[in-house]
Amino acid sequence: MSLKKIKTCVIVSLATAFMLIFQPVSAQFNFQGLETAIAAANKELGKEFVILVYKDGKVIFSKSAGEFTAKSQAPIASSSKWLTAALIMALVDDGKISLDDKISKHLPIFTKYSKGFITIRQCLSHLTGIESEPIKLANFVKRNKYNSLEEEIEEFASKREIVSNPGLAFSYSNVGMNIAGRYIEVALKRGFEQLMQEKILRPLQMRGTNFSSLNAINPSGGAQSTANDLMNFCSMLLNKGMFNGKRVLSEESVKLLLQTQTTSAMIKYAPKSAEGYNYALGSWVLQTDQNGNATVLASPGLFGTWPMIDLCRNYAVVFFARELLSEEKKDVYLKLKNIIDEQIVANCN
């Protein structure tokens, strides 16, 4: 056989092998059932939504409705909490703060009102013990009375009572996260939005995300984002703190971020969309393995956005919407996730 023919055979063989290697990757997922379920849930999902599924470095499913696209920006309400918790962990990585810092270290006003012994960890896990109101749409309007995050936190210190010992009772609210947000502003002498941009949003190329506000910055629920941006965030968590080959959070910080902080007995108040779940730092624990380690986590927002990661199946799904989250929408999201699960093999027991 001539050298030219041998060379041609080698090239063809290599090309064929290359195609065979990647052919199963494109063929292993059949999302026809997911498409059908989405169409059947049209009423519950609303007129505008985006659904993205990410695995192994790429989006493997994308669906949108109305004028929404994966680049459309909308308020994400309490989904903001996951971003804020990640920012805190980035500053822990830098050695600037510790989860076990008492808030009085940089917010001495809390000592004046006998609340200075609350820790940053308790702030991120809604275990401050400070009285709070349930998260609802009316409370977003009430926040307009604050001209700054500092003003809001001073009110928490001076006018809110301690209703349980810190670390013992979980009550989901905006109190702890916003205290943590103000704490880092004072500790680092920089604004919350500036820190968020530097440590989380720019490294994750989340160009459509911000916490900008005409009134007080709201670390608990004031972000606007896009489905694409939230997927970048979720992919970083799946990849143990790495994004596009660069480290955003240490592996240890990601582990802490996703670690369950509560027990069922500690839950005194949770929104309807999260009843029955425990809490990590900024997200709810939807499923655990046989050892009690979190395997599925999500951070639902009042306006219908659910970023979610599945550590056993190593994938993320973002349900992104503009309409209020209802029990019906929650049920649909979980049903759609179950359909996705059928296509992806789990690696946990």
Rosetta silent file (secondary structure, phi, psi, omega in degrees, C-alpha in Angstrom):
SEQUENCE: MSLKKIKTCVIVSLATAFMLIFQPVSAQFNFQGLETAIAAANKELGKEFVILVYKDGKVIFSKSAGEFTAKSQAPIASSSKWLTAALIMALVDDGKISLDDKISKHLPIFTKYSKGFITIRQCLSHLTGIESEPIKLANFVKRNKYNSLEEEIEEFASKREIVSNPGLAFSYSNVGMNIAGRYIEVALKRGFEQLMQEKILRPLQMRGTNFSSLNAINPSGGAQSTANDLMNFCSMLLNKGMFNGKRVLSEESVKLLLQTQTTSAMIKYAPKSAEGYNYALGSWVLQTDQNGNATVLASPGLFGTWPMIDLCRNYAVVFFARELLSEEKKDVYLKLKNIIDEQIVANCN
SCORE:     score description
SCORE:     0.000 S_00000001
   1 L     0.000  138.147 -177.982    0.000    0.000    0.000 S_00000001
   2 L   -70.816  158.399  178.960    1.353    3.451   -0.880 S_00000001
   3 H   -60.614  -35.906 -178.837    2.315    5.930    1.815 S_00000001
   4 H   -65.234  -43.300 -179.577   -0.415    8.276    0.593 S_00000001
   5 H   -67.032  -39.116  177.809   -3.118    5.582    0.966 S_00000001
   6 H   -61.145  -43.968 -179.824   -1.847    4.631    4.412 S_00000001
   7 H   -61.588  -41.584  179.819   -1.987    8.295    5.488 S_00000001
   8 H   -64.516  -42.739  179.544   -5.545    8.595    4.145 S_00000001
   9 H   -61.731  -41.831  179.663   -6.645    5.439    5.978 S_00000001
  10 H   -62.621  -43.764 -179.241   -5.183    6.724    9.233 S_00000001
  11 H   -63.271  -44.816  179.495   -6.980   10.061    8.886 S_00000001
  12 H   -63.243  -42.043 -179.623  -10.314    8.374    8.090 S_00000001
  13 H   -63.197  -43.269  179.393   -9.887    5.962   11.009 S_00000001
  14 H   -65.087  -40.568  179.251   -9.115    8.763   13.424 S_00000001
  15 H   -64.061  -42.078  179.329  -12.068   10.810   12.199 S_00000001
  16 H   -64.105  -43.110  179.193  -14.397    7.823   12.560 S_00000001
  17 H   -62.838  -40.494  179.211  -13.120    7.110   16.066 S_00000001
  18 H   -61.251  -43.253  179.823  -13.584   10.752   17.006 S_00000001
  19 H   -66.818  -37.163  179.713  -17.193   10.696   15.795 S_00000001
  20 H   -67.462  -35.405  179.371  -17.893    7.459   17.648 S_00000001
  21 H   -63.709  -42.335 -174.176  -16.539    8.913   20.882 S_00000001
  22 H   -92.307  -14.236 -179.659  -18.838   11.920   20.743 S_00000001
  23 H   -60.426  -43.581  179.137  -21.877   10.314   19.165 S_00000001
  24 H   -64.003  -30.663 -179.106  -23.187    8.773   22.426 S_00000001
  25 H   -61.728  -42.875 -178.371  -22.867   12.164   24.193 S_00000001
  26 H   -77.824  -22.034 -174.662  -25.359   13.794   21.819 S_00000001
  27 H   -99.738   -8.326 -171.389  -27.618   10.775   21.741 S_00000001
  28 L   -77.398  -17.386 -179.705  -27.757    9.831   25.413 S_00000001
  29 L  -107.730  129.471  175.664  -30.397   12.405   26.386 S_00000001
  30 L  -122.051  101.761 -175.227  -33.969   12.231   25.136 S_00000001
  31 L   -99.842   23.214  177.464  -35.884   15.250   26.382 S_00000001
  32 H   -62.039  -39.898  177.827  -39.067   14.655   24.411 S_00000001
  33 H   -63.263  -36.358  177.194  -40.849   13.803   27.657 S_00000001
  34 H   -66.325  -43.537  176.719  -39.593   17.052   29.157 S_00000001
  35 H   -58.005  -44.625 -178.990  -40.879   19.015   26.168 S_00000001
  36 H   -63.661  -42.854 -179.502  -44.280   17.360   26.527 S_00000001
  37 H   -66.648  -36.890  177.325  -44.453   18.098   30.260 S_00000001
  38 H   -64.475  -43.964  179.002  -43.510   21.737   29.709 S_00000001
  39 H   -62.672  -38.047 -179.413  -46.250   22.119   27.126 S_00000001
  40 H   -71.345  -22.733 -177.769  -48.774   20.524   29.500 S_00000001
  41 L  -101.442   25.093 -175.474  -47.758   22.921   32.293 S_00000001
  42 H   -55.194  -42.164 -177.829  -48.188   26.046   30.205 S_00000001
  43 H   -65.898  -45.210 -177.377  -50.666   27.616   32.624 S_00000001
  44 H   -70.509  -35.617 -177.924  -48.547   27.043   35.741 S_00000001
  45 H   -73.901  -26.276 -179.827  -45.299   28.147   34.107 S_00000001
  46 L    91.402 -179.175 -173.839  -46.795   31.411   32.861 S_00000001
  47 L   -81.452  -23.568 -178.008  -46.363   33.357   29.664 S_00000001
  48 L  -131.381  120.003  177.754  -42.666   34.111   30.053 S_00000001
  49 E  -160.661  161.914  172.799  -40.060   31.654   31.254 S_00000001
  50 E  -133.727  137.571  173.841  -36.712   30.063   30.467 S_00000001
  51 E  -125.879  123.533  178.151  -35.598   26.552   31.409 S_00000001
  52 E  -123.509  140.795  173.836  -31.936   25.570   31.078 S_00000001
  53 E  -124.201  129.827 -176.099  -30.249   22.263   31.904 S_00000001
  54 E  -122.433  135.971  174.060  -26.453   22.109   32.200 S_00000001
  55 E  -155.599  141.246  174.370  -24.166   19.094   32.428 S_00000001
  56 L    52.322   45.827  171.506  -20.518   18.342   31.730 S_00000001
  57 L    87.045    5.241 -179.427  -19.565   21.843   30.653 S_00000001
  58 E  -154.305  159.363  174.437  -22.491   22.712   28.406 S_00000001
  59 E   -78.488  122.515 -177.059  -26.213   23.438   28.268 S_00000001
  60 E  -104.036   -6.539  175.461  -27.922   20.232   27.136 S_00000001
  61 E  -154.150  138.700  178.517  -31.484   21.588   27.104 S_00000001
  62 E  -145.404  131.872  179.062  -32.963   25.036   26.572 S_00000001
  63 E  -145.218  135.612  177.775  -36.590   26.140   26.371 S_00000001
  64 E  -138.758  162.003 -179.073  -38.126   29.608   26.497 S_00000001
  65 E  -141.446  153.441 -179.136  -41.563   31.166   26.120 S_00000001
  66 L    67.521 -144.197 -179.982  -42.909   34.611   25.352 S_00000001
  67 L   -91.747    2.533  178.642  -40.355   37.363   24.897 S_00000001
  68 L   -72.045  140.634  168.216  -38.067   35.787   27.481 S_00000001
  69 L  -132.165  175.756  179.224  -34.657   34.486   26.429 S_00000001
  70 L   -66.620  -12.743  178.741  -31.726   33.159   28.421 S_00000001
  71 L  -100.641   -2.709 -178.594  -30.323   36.717   28.293 S_00000001
  72 L   -70.633  137.934 -177.938  -33.500   38.432   29.565 S_00000001
  73 L   -99.807  139.627  178.246  -33.070   40.234   32.872 S_00000001
  74 E  -156.027  158.026  175.699  -35.620   40.077   35.694 S_00000001
  75 E   -63.033  141.085 -178.719  -35.732   40.369   39.501 S_00000001
  76 L  -114.729    3.517  174.764  -34.810   37.081   41.203 S_00000001
  77 H    49.449 -126.962 -171.681  -35.924   37.950   44.769 S_00000001
  78 H   -70.326   -9.571  171.189  -34.654   35.417   47.338 S_00000001
  79 H   -61.397  -19.711  175.917  -32.497   33.612   44.784 S_00000001
  80 H   -58.718  -28.304 -174.806  -30.200   36.551   45.575 S_00000001
  81 H   -61.074  -35.500  179.536  -29.384   34.882   48.894 S_00000001
  82 H   -64.866  -38.847  178.983  -27.244   32.204   47.229 S_00000001
  83 H   -66.577  -42.877 -179.862  -25.146   34.891   45.551 S_00000001
  84 H   -64.300  -42.792  178.209  -24.721   36.791   48.822 S_00000001
  85 H   -62.117  -38.872  178.397  -23.702   33.640   50.693 S_00000001
  86 H   -65.391  -39.023  176.882  -21.143   32.895   47.961 S_00000001
  87 H   -60.885  -44.316  177.935  -19.728   36.414   48.290 S_00000001
  88 H   -57.935  -43.199 -178.962  -19.297   35.891   52.035 S_00000001
  89 H   -66.996  -32.708  176.743  -17.449   32.630   51.349 S_00000001
  90 H   -64.178  -37.797  178.815  -15.168   34.379   48.845 S_00000001
  91 H   -74.345  -29.686  171.732  -14.195   36.848   51.566 S_00000001
  92 H   -63.640  -44.010  176.983  -13.647   33.946   53.969 S_00000001
  93 H   -56.579  -37.742 -178.244  -11.284   32.486   51.356 S_00000001
  94 L   -77.134   -6.844 -178.283   -9.425   35.813   51.320 S_00000001
  95 L    77.295   12.752 -178.268   -9.047   35.721   55.097 S_00000001
  96 L   -78.902  -33.087  179.496  -10.961   38.991   55.441 S_00000001
  97 L  -142.682  173.433  176.047  -13.721   37.551   57.635 S_00000001
  98 L  -132.151  149.522  176.710  -14.726   34.279   59.320 S_00000001
  99 L   -62.837  -23.963 -177.745  -18.069   32.519   59.498 S_00000001
 100 L   -95.919    6.935  172.050  -17.611   32.472   63.262 S_00000001
 101 L   -59.219  137.379  170.007  -17.070   36.236   63.544 S_00000001
 102 E   -81.507  139.676 -173.615  -19.486   37.854   65.957 S_00000001
 103 H   -64.411  -20.854  178.160  -21.353   40.670   64.216 S_00000001
 104 H   -65.463  -18.233 -178.905  -20.357   43.057   67.004 S_00000001
 105 H   -57.524  -40.114  179.473  -16.786   42.948   65.650 S_00000001
 106 L  -122.160   -5.376  177.652  -17.729   45.436   62.924 S_00000001
 107 L  -126.968   73.218 -173.957  -21.300   46.362   63.898 S_00000001
 108 L   -62.434  -18.443  178.743  -20.936   47.464   67.556 S_00000001
 109 H   -58.282  -28.474 -179.409  -24.503   48.781   67.641 S_00000001
 110 H   -69.995  -29.184  175.815  -25.663   45.181   68.112 S_00000001
 111 H   -65.954  -39.132  179.548  -23.728   44.944   71.390 S_00000001
 112 H   -57.725  -31.241 -177.804  -25.623   47.978   72.676 S_00000001
 113 L  -110.777   25.935  174.043  -28.863   46.040   72.206 S_00000001
 114 L    58.483   37.887  177.440  -27.565   42.662   73.474 S_00000001
 115 L  -125.749    9.595 -172.309  -27.362   41.076   70.027 S_00000001
 116 L   -70.942  -12.650 -176.001  -23.630   41.285   69.441 S_00000001
 117 L   -87.195   -2.477  176.255  -22.956   37.562   69.981 S_00000001
 118 L   -65.927  139.587 -178.825  -24.765   36.521   66.732 S_00000001
 119 E  -101.397  164.122  176.413  -22.306   35.059   64.210 S_00000001
 120 H   -62.226  -39.036  178.127  -22.006   35.459   60.441 S_00000001
 121 H   -59.042  -43.325  178.653  -22.771   31.751   60.029 S_00000001
 122 H   -66.739  -32.135  176.043  -26.043   32.249   61.905 S_00000001
 123 H   -64.652  -42.632 -176.751  -26.835   35.245   59.696 S_00000001
 124 H   -74.806  -17.977 -177.077  -26.411   33.174   56.516 S_00000001
 125 L  -112.969   16.288  175.153  -28.533   30.306   57.861 S_00000001
 126 L    59.291   39.353 -178.685  -31.445   32.382   59.295 S_00000001
 127 L  -118.888   27.669 -177.082  -30.565   31.436   62.862 S_00000001
 128 L   -71.324  -27.817 -175.165  -30.067   34.936   64.313 S_00000001
 129 L    82.397   -2.182  179.423  -33.073   34.698   66.628 S_00000001
 130 E   -78.933  136.302 -179.129  -34.077   38.270   65.717 S_00000001
 131 L   -58.393  144.274 -176.404  -37.807   38.740   65.145 S_00000001
 132 L  -149.909  167.693  177.713  -38.757   38.922   61.484 S_00000001
 133 L  -106.727  150.514  174.143  -41.677   39.014   59.102 S_00000001
 134 L   -57.918  146.990  179.064  -42.529   36.354   56.494 S_00000001
 135 L   -78.093  118.898  177.873  -41.158   37.140   53.045 S_00000001
 136 L  -149.997  168.375 -172.701  -43.982   38.410   50.850 S_00000001
 137 H   -59.224  -38.369 -178.032  -44.512   40.961   48.102 S_00000001
 138 H   -59.532  -31.929 -178.152  -45.781   43.663   50.476 S_00000001
 139 H   -70.816  -25.430  175.404  -42.469   43.630   52.342 S_00000001
 140 H   -64.761  -37.152  178.505  -40.588   44.572   49.162 S_00000001
 141 H   -69.117  -39.996 -179.402  -42.639   47.758   49.081 S_00000001
 142 H   -60.990  -31.171 -177.045  -41.973   48.433   52.775 S_00000001
 143 H   -65.118  -15.951 -179.825  -38.206   48.364   52.149 S_00000001
 144 H   -63.877  -14.606  179.843  -38.535   51.598   50.164 S_00000001
 145 H   -73.790  -19.463  179.991  -38.539   53.460   53.465 S_00000001
 146 L   -85.898  135.223  176.510  -34.829   52.696   53.933 S_00000001
 147 L   -92.990  -13.938 -179.978  -32.331   55.026   52.293 S_00000001
 148 L  -157.541  160.903  174.931  -29.392   52.726   52.932 S_00000001
 149 H   -63.935  -36.390  177.573  -28.498   49.241   54.093 S_00000001
 150 H   -57.072  -44.721 -179.652  -26.914   50.861   57.153 S_00000001
 151 H   -62.313  -42.222  179.491  -30.257   52.410   58.113 S_00000001
 152 H   -63.524  -44.579 -176.906  -32.051   49.069   57.796 S_00000001
 153 H   -67.574  -36.132  176.237  -29.463   47.230   59.907 S_00000001
 154 H   -62.460  -34.499  176.163  -29.581   49.858   62.635 S_00000001
 155 H   -68.285  -41.080  176.864  -33.318   49.242   62.850 S_00000001
 156 H   -57.898  -40.388 -177.664  -32.744   45.493   63.173 S_00000001
 157 H   -70.665  -44.504 -169.395  -30.363   46.199   66.049 S_00000001
 158 H   -93.209  -24.614 -171.514  -32.405   48.788   67.913 S_00000001
 159 H  -119.430  -10.848  178.225  -36.047   47.913   67.236 S_00000001
 160 L   -98.697  134.807 -179.740  -36.248   44.145   66.661 S_00000001
 161 L   -83.231  156.369  168.316  -36.429   41.848   69.664 S_00000001
 162 E   -84.704  117.850 -176.299  -34.500   38.605   70.158 S_00000001
 163 L  -103.457  -11.295  174.086  -37.224   35.957   70.141 S_00000001
 164 L  -156.248  158.225  179.025  -34.998   32.885   70.456 S_00000001
 165 L   -65.636  133.962  179.600  -31.385   32.146   71.279 S_00000001
 166 L   -54.158  137.553  178.145  -29.163   32.448   68.186 S_00000001
 167 L    92.876   -6.384 -174.862  -28.411   29.125   66.548 S_00000001
 168 L  -107.016  -35.660 -174.442  -31.497   27.336   67.843 S_00000001
 169 L  -125.150  129.335 -179.443  -34.519   28.438   65.785 S_00000001
 170 E   -93.757  125.295  174.481  -34.716   28.920   62.011 S_00000001
 171 E  -137.493  110.449 -173.841  -36.945   31.688   60.680 S_00000001
 172 L   -68.889  125.719 -177.650  -36.590   32.499   56.988 S_00000001
 173 L  -164.605 -173.499  176.100  -36.348   36.249   56.395 S_00000001
 174 L   -94.669   -1.647 -171.054  -34.202   39.064   55.054 S_00000001
 175 H   -64.476  -59.120 -173.330  -32.720   39.874   58.456 S_00000001
 176 H   -63.144  -46.923 -178.615  -29.595   37.706   58.652 S_00000001
 177 H   -61.210  -39.190 -179.009  -28.420   38.044   55.065 S_00000001
 178 H   -72.798  -33.134  172.582  -28.750   41.815   55.154 S_00000001
 179 H   -61.329  -45.565  179.339  -26.833   42.007   58.444 S_00000001
 180 H   -61.510  -39.279  178.522  -24.063   39.944   56.800 S_00000001
 181 H   -62.538  -42.075  177.917  -24.136   42.255   53.783 S_00000001
 182 H   -70.406  -36.586  179.620  -23.673   45.329   55.952 S_00000001
 183 H   -56.133  -46.219 -177.551  -21.010   43.562   58.034 S_00000001
 184 H   -72.051  -28.968  175.625  -18.745   43.070   55.017 S_00000001
 185 H   -60.689  -45.064 -178.794  -19.267   46.667   53.893 S_00000001
 186 H   -72.203  -42.770 -177.102  -17.898   47.901   57.222 S_00000001
 187 H   -61.766  -39.206 -176.361  -15.215   45.224   57.512 S_00000001
 188 H  -104.681   -1.110  178.428  -13.762   45.934   54.072 S_00000001
 189 L    55.821   40.372  178.591  -14.762   49.621   53.857 S_00000001
 190 L  -144.571  153.728 -177.937  -16.356   49.034   50.453 S_00000001
 191 L   -69.855  151.325 -179.434  -19.908   48.885   49.160 S_00000001
 192 H   -57.589  -47.113 -177.763  -21.762   45.596   48.870 S_00000001
 193 H   -61.419  -40.402  178.795  -22.380   45.983   45.132 S_00000001
 194 H   -62.589  -44.267  178.808  -18.698   46.712   44.493 S_00000001
 195 H   -64.850  -42.156  179.163  -17.636   43.619   46.422 S_00000001
 196 H   -61.405  -44.059  178.875  -20.221   41.457   44.662 S_00000001
 197 H   -61.469  -44.746 -175.099  -19.039   42.611   41.246 S_00000001
 198 H   -69.700  -42.577 -170.387  -15.380   42.027   42.073 S_00000001
 199 H   -94.453  -27.204 -174.733  -15.608   38.635   43.793 S_00000001
 200 H  -122.776  -55.527 -169.177  -18.583   36.891   42.145 S_00000001
 201 H   -69.231  -47.206  179.491  -20.235   38.589   39.182 S_00000001
 202 L   -68.477  -45.877  177.581  -17.219   39.538   37.066 S_00000001
 203 L   -58.981  -30.391 -179.422  -15.300   36.270   37.634 S_00000001
 204 L   -95.305    8.046  179.497  -18.445   34.335   36.636 S_00000001
 205 L    53.911   39.883  179.186  -19.143   36.601   33.646 S_00000001
 206 L   -91.158   69.600 -172.939  -22.558   37.425   35.099 S_00000001
 207 L   -71.821  -19.248 -179.511  -22.881   40.631   33.078 S_00000001
 208 L   -96.832   14.215 -175.567  -26.657   40.739   33.360 S_00000001
 209 L  -117.270  136.846  174.856  -26.681   40.594   37.161 S_00000001
 210 E  -157.391  164.490  175.248  -26.603   43.442   39.664 S_00000001
 211 L  -113.812   19.672 -176.696  -27.887   44.511   43.073 S_00000001
 212 L   -60.822  141.994 -178.553  -28.323   48.145   42.054 S_00000001
 213 L  -150.691  145.675  176.288  -31.175   49.928   43.792 S_00000001
 214 L   -74.018  -21.974  178.475  -32.568   53.445   43.977 S_00000001
 215 L  -111.359 -131.424 -178.128  -33.029   52.913   47.704 S_00000001
 216 L   -80.037  137.738  171.698  -31.194   50.564   50.060 S_00000001
 217 L   -57.491  139.376 -177.864  -29.101   47.704   48.696 S_00000001
 218 L  -124.687   90.953  179.967  -30.856   44.418   49.487 S_00000001
 219 L   -60.946  -25.795 -177.293  -28.454   41.449   49.740 S_00000001
 220 L   -78.794  -32.209 -172.495  -31.347   39.120   50.571 S_00000001
 221 L  -156.688   20.278 -172.089  -33.592   39.780   47.605 S_00000001
 222 L  -102.973    9.973 -176.796  -32.517   42.744   45.533 S_00000001
 223 L   -83.581  148.620  163.451  -30.700   41.179   42.586 S_00000001
 224 E  -111.025  144.683 -177.310  -31.682   41.217   38.961 S_00000001
 225 E  -154.321 -172.956  176.856  -30.226   38.468   36.823 S_00000001
 226 L  -131.731  162.621  177.658  -30.623   36.266   33.749 S_00000001
 227 H   -61.563  -41.538  178.762  -31.003   32.533   33.240 S_00000001
 228 H   -60.493  -43.911 -178.219  -27.563   32.397   31.617 S_00000001
 229 H   -64.431  -44.285  179.781  -25.945   34.193   34.545 S_00000001
 230 H   -64.472  -32.096  177.100  -27.551   31.942   37.148 S_00000001
 231 H   -69.250  -36.079  174.202  -26.389   28.920   35.181 S_00000001
 232 H   -58.623  -43.048  179.361  -22.825   30.255   35.287 S_00000001
 233 H   -63.029  -47.912 -179.479  -23.168   30.449   39.066 S_00000001
 234 H   -62.466  -39.262 -179.316  -24.599   26.918   39.325 S_00000001
 235 H   -65.025  -35.343  176.536  -21.898   25.491   37.062 S_00000001
 236 H   -62.013  -42.050  179.017  -19.242   26.997   39.338 S_00000001
 237 H   -65.289  -42.551  178.414  -20.782   25.195   42.322 S_00000001
 238 H   -61.389  -34.400 -177.346  -20.935   21.915   40.394 S_00000001
 239 L   -93.497   23.963  172.489  -17.286   22.334   39.444 S_00000001
 240 L    56.755   40.577  174.210  -16.235   22.821   43.086 S_00000001
 241 L    98.582   -2.792 -178.971  -15.484   26.523   42.767 S_00000001
 242 E   -98.670  144.173  174.148  -13.977   26.566   39.274 S_00000001
 243 E  -144.655  122.451 -178.968  -15.327   28.521   36.295 S_00000001
 244 L    51.547   41.237  175.930  -13.703   28.568   32.854 S_00000001
 245 L    80.308    2.616 -179.714  -10.491   27.197   34.315 S_00000001
 246 E  -119.653  145.457 -178.311  -10.247   29.842   37.053 S_00000001
 247 E   -86.227  126.096  177.482  -10.969   29.449   40.745 S_00000001
 248 L  -102.314  -43.444  174.561  -13.779   31.613   42.120 S_00000001
 249 L  -129.379  150.252  175.096  -14.287   29.828   45.450 S_00000001
 250 L   -68.887  156.238  178.726  -12.107   27.313   47.216 S_00000001
 251 H   -59.912  -37.062  179.202  -13.317   23.729   47.209 S_00000001
 252 H   -65.865  -38.807  179.526  -13.687   23.932   50.992 S_00000001
 253 H   -67.607  -38.359  176.221  -15.854   27.049   50.747 S_00000001
 254 H   -63.490  -41.722  178.925  -18.149   25.392   48.217 S_00000001
 255 H   -59.500  -45.314  178.584  -18.437   22.417   50.545 S_00000001
 256 H   -65.326  -40.387 -179.517  -19.413   24.714   53.445 S_00000001
 257 H   -59.537  -33.305 -175.497  -21.815   26.674   51.257 S_00000001
 258 L  -101.344   11.408 -176.870  -23.699   23.468   50.420 S_00000001
 259 L   -90.900  131.606 -179.255  -23.600   21.966   53.910 S_00000001
 260 L   -62.233  132.732 -177.115  -26.881   21.560   55.814 S_00000001
 261 L  -110.348  -10.373 -174.184  -27.077   23.947   58.781 S_00000001
 262 L  -124.585  169.499  167.494  -30.462   23.057   60.284 S_00000001
 263 L  -120.888  163.855 -178.605  -32.546   20.147   61.508 S_00000001
 264 H   -58.305  -36.486 -178.160  -36.287   19.750   61.000 S_00000001
 265 H   -66.496  -22.309 -178.135  -36.927   20.569   64.658 S_00000001
 266 H   -80.880  -19.219 -173.447  -35.225   23.960   64.242 S_00000001
 267 E   -75.125  108.623  178.387  -37.533   25.179   61.453 S_00000001
 268 E   -99.140  -30.866  174.198  -40.012   27.644   62.965 S_00000001
 269 E  -147.940  130.979  172.658  -40.933   29.426   59.743 S_00000001
 270 L  -140.666  146.671  176.842  -40.355   28.543   56.086 S_00000001
 271 L   -65.902  160.258 -177.775  -42.201   29.800   52.994 S_00000001
 272 H   -53.858  -38.279 -176.152  -44.702   27.459   51.355 S_00000001
 273 H   -68.215  -11.884 -175.857  -42.288   26.726   48.503 S_00000001
 274 H  -127.374   10.664 -179.868  -39.721   25.321   50.957 S_00000001
 275 L   -62.230  135.266  179.963  -41.762   23.617   53.648 S_00000001
 276 L    94.567   -4.737 -178.841  -40.283   20.259   54.656 S_00000001
 277 L  -106.918  157.025  169.377  -36.724   21.164   53.658 S_00000001
 278 E   -95.488  176.639 -172.228  -33.623   22.026   55.662 S_00000001
 279 E  -125.455  142.937  173.806  -31.300   24.935   54.898 S_00000001
 280 L  -101.004 -129.827  174.160  -27.647   25.280   53.932 S_00000001
 281 L  -115.236   96.666  179.774  -26.039   28.714   53.427 S_00000001
 282 L    91.545   -3.042 -178.923  -28.229   30.642   50.995 S_00000001
 283 L  -147.162  160.486  178.127  -30.057   27.605   49.624 S_00000001
 284 E   -94.207  144.863  178.651  -32.549   24.902   50.597 S_00000001
 285 E   -95.833  108.035 -176.573  -31.601   21.234   50.820 S_00000001
 286 E   -86.715  -32.152  179.661  -34.159   19.326   48.757 S_00000001
 287 E  -144.526  153.657  176.147  -32.527   15.892   48.927 S_00000001
 288 E  -132.430  164.624  174.879  -29.762   14.164   50.886 S_00000001
 289 L   -88.159 -174.372 -175.561  -27.793   10.938   50.548 S_00000001
 290 L   -66.369  -16.559  177.900  -27.896    8.058   53.038 S_00000001
 291 L   -96.526    3.342  179.103  -25.373    9.879   55.228 S_00000001
 292 L    86.013    6.195  178.157  -27.448   13.044   55.367 S_00000001
 293 L   -78.918  139.146 -179.507  -25.223   15.039   53.018 S_00000001
 294 E   -61.738  133.124  177.739  -27.014   17.512   50.746 S_00000001
 295 E  -121.190  -29.233  176.014  -27.332   16.243   47.171 S_00000001
 296 E  -127.851  124.785 -179.208  -29.968   18.537   45.636 S_00000001
 297 E  -131.519  148.232  179.860  -30.068   22.224   46.550 S_00000001
 298 E  -147.615  157.488  178.045  -32.118   25.151   45.277 S_00000001
 299 L  -129.534   81.187 -176.077  -32.640   28.817   46.039 S_00000001
 300 L   -67.684  143.999  176.334  -36.261   29.680   45.114 S_00000001
 301 L  -114.643  154.843 -176.235  -37.267   33.283   44.581 S_00000001
 302 L   -58.921  -28.220 -176.658  -40.660   34.918   45.120 S_00000001
 303 L   -92.366   14.340  171.627  -40.940   35.773   41.418 S_00000001
 304 L    97.208    9.364  178.929  -40.679   32.177   40.245 S_00000001
 305 L   -94.242  132.033  179.163  -36.936   31.718   39.689 S_00000001
 306 E  -132.087   97.123  165.812  -35.335   28.450   40.873 S_00000001
 307 E   -80.424  135.601 -173.180  -31.610   27.838   40.356 S_00000001
 308 E  -145.097  140.852  175.149  -30.955   24.214   41.343 S_00000001
 309 E  -125.266  145.008  176.904  -28.008   21.803   41.405 S_00000001
 310 E  -119.420  106.052 -175.387  -27.995   18.009   41.660 S_00000001
 311 L   -74.306  -25.892  179.311  -24.662   16.795   43.019 S_00000001
 312 L   -73.546  -38.612 -178.902  -25.452   13.099   42.504 S_00000001
 313 L   -98.225   -3.290  176.483  -26.242   13.498   38.832 S_00000001
 314 L    55.817   49.732  174.768  -23.787   16.359   38.388 S_00000001
 315 E  -141.664  164.753  176.875  -26.165   18.697   36.593 S_00000001
 316 E  -128.040  148.730  173.484  -27.872   22.043   37.139 S_00000001
 317 E  -133.863  137.410  175.710  -31.259   23.323   36.079 S_00000001
 318 E  -118.884  119.000  170.101  -32.457   26.923   36.114 S_00000001
 319 E   -99.561  117.271 -172.655  -36.152   27.704   36.039 S_00000001
 320 E  -122.666  122.546 -175.589  -36.344   31.423   35.310 S_00000001
 321 E  -144.381  172.745 -178.977  -39.625   33.339   35.350 S_00000001
 322 L  -114.739   -9.798 -175.476  -41.140   36.736   35.981 S_00000001
 323 L   -98.616  159.937 -176.094  -44.376   35.747   37.723 S_00000001
 324 L   -58.161  142.899  177.170  -44.985   35.039   41.405 S_00000001
 325 L   -75.825  129.304  177.965  -43.978   31.640   42.724 S_00000001
 326 L  -123.359  169.358  176.873  -46.974   29.513   43.696 S_00000001
 327 H   -60.967  -35.953  179.366  -47.385   26.038   45.096 S_00000001
 328 H   -63.911  -40.993 -179.831  -48.509   24.927   41.631 S_00000001
 329 H   -67.605  -40.455  176.885  -45.327   26.266   40.067 S_00000001
 330 H   -58.029  -47.083 -178.551  -43.190   24.577   42.712 S_00000001
 331 H   -61.215  -39.375  179.171  -44.897   21.242   42.011 S_00000001
 332 H   -65.451  -44.864  179.591  -44.328   21.669   38.272 S_00000001
 333 H   -57.738  -45.366 -179.039  -40.642   22.476   38.762 S_00000001
 334 H   -67.382  -36.009  176.534  -40.131   19.362   40.860 S_00000001
 335 H   -65.047  -42.697  178.927  -42.021   17.242   38.347 S_00000001
 336 H   -64.272  -38.569  177.462  -39.867   18.586   35.509 S_00000001
 337 H   -63.404  -39.219  178.209  -36.736   17.850   37.512 S_00000001
 338 H   -61.131  -36.225  178.132  -37.890   14.264   38.017 S_00000001
 339 H   -67.668  -40.685  176.468  -38.228   13.903   34.244 S_00000001
 340 H   -62.565  -41.648 -179.504  -34.696   15.262   33.781 S_00000001
 341 H   -56.787  -33.683 -178.680  -33.458   12.817   36.433 S_00000001
 342 L   -63.948  -21.610 -178.187  -34.730    9.908   34.349 S_00000001
 343 L   -94.370  -12.282 -172.231  -32.219   10.823   31.649 S_00000001
 344 L  -124.155  122.794 -176.448  -29.193   11.272   33.902 S_00000001
 345 L   -71.874  134.132  177.337  -27.620    8.478   35.938 S_00000001
 346 L   -83.583  146.689  179.557  -27.055    9.195   39.639 S_00000001
 347 L  -108.482    0.019  179.908  -23.670    8.527   41.243 S_00000001
 348 L  -101.975  160.745  174.073  -24.845    8.613   44.882 S_00000001
 349 L   -86.525    0.000    0.000  -26.414    5.917   47.005 S_00000001
